[in-house]
């Protein structure tokens, strides 16, 4: 699996949800609405989900194994950090 694009669509400074991301796999398949969330142990991703009739949230799309989940999470969190660093650099430049 090759993730060919990662787009951080929304970055929030407050609250637990820090960003909403979409990824493109092999330039052929897109997964939208992956959330970057600040948890007690640091940042993690939550796959897109939908509320079921019983009130529980169920993932709409998700990796089949933990290795793939770790790979996707690592790529997304790296891109998220790059986006945050770039945003911070731009705001410092604007202040000068």
Buried (B, 14 or more C-beta within 10 A) or exposed (E): EEBEEBBBEEBEEEEEBBBBBBBBBEEEEEBEBBBBBEEEEEBBBBBBBEEEEEEEEEEEEBBEEEEEBEBBBEBBBEBBEEBBEEEEEEEEEEEE
